[in-house]
């Protein structure tokens, strides 16, 4: 796992952030297959699903801007990146949680 302070201090390149974000999403998807999606009161006391969702969200937020910069830089030639919708927000993602419930 990467240290969040490495990202915020700029110790990772945009390309490294892109790779880590890709790996993060891939690993978190596996968790979603075992999450029963039950209300909190029906989960075991030691269930870490909420913690996992929060951790995913924190890293996703930290990695997103540099990862998108890398992707857009690599794929800008021959593409119409200038037509990107200004309303696009990389942090609008269905797996992002704002706070633990």
N, C-alpha and C positions, 0 to 999 in steps of 0.2 A: 504494500500500500504506500502511496506517496504521501509525503508530509504536506499538509495544506499550506504551511508557511513557505515551502519551496515555490509554490505557485504564486502566492501574493508578493513574494520578494523578487519575482522575475527570474528565479534560478532555473526555470524550465523554458525551453524554446516553445514557440507556438506549435511546431511539429510534434514535440514531445507531449504537449497538452492534448493535441488531436488524438494521438495514439492512446494516451491514458483515458481519455473520455470514451473512446471506442471500446476499450477493454472494460471500463466501468459499466457501461450500458450492457455489454454482453454478459458480464457476471451478474448484474442485478436482475436481468431477465430470468436467469435460472431461479433466483429467489422467488419470483412471482409465481412460479409453478408449484412451489410448496407452501406458499402463504394461503391459508384456508379462507381468508377474507371474512373472518368471523368478528362480531362485535368484541370489544376489549374484555367485557365481563365473561365471555365464554372461552377466552384464551388462557393457556397456562400462565402461572405467575411469572415464570422465567422466559416468556415469549419475547423475543428481541425484534420482532417485525417492525414496530414503530421506530425503534432505534436504527434499524437498517434503512428504513425509508428516509429518516432524517439525515443519516450519514450520506446516503446516495445524493440527496438534494444539495447538501453542502458542497460535495465534490463536483457535482454537475454544474452548479453555479460558478464555482471557482475556475473550472476548466473550459467553460463554454465560450467566453469571449476570445481567448487566444486560439482555441480550436477552430472556431469559425473564421478568424482572421487567416489562419493557415489554409483552411479549405478554400476560401475565396481567393487567396493569393495564388494558389496552385492552379485553380481552375478558371481564372479570369480570362486568360487568352482564348479567344475564339468563342467566348460565352457572352451573354448579355447581362452581366452582373449589375450594370447600372440600372437595369429595369427592375431590380429587387424591390419589392414592396417595402416602403419605409415603415409600415406598421409591423413588420416582422420583428418578433422578440424571441431570441433564442431561449430565454428563460420561461417562456410559455410552453410547458411540457406537462403531459398528463401525470407523470410520475413525480413531479416536484411537489413537495409538501412545504407549506409555509411554517407550520408549527406542529408539534406533537399534540394529539388529542387524548 
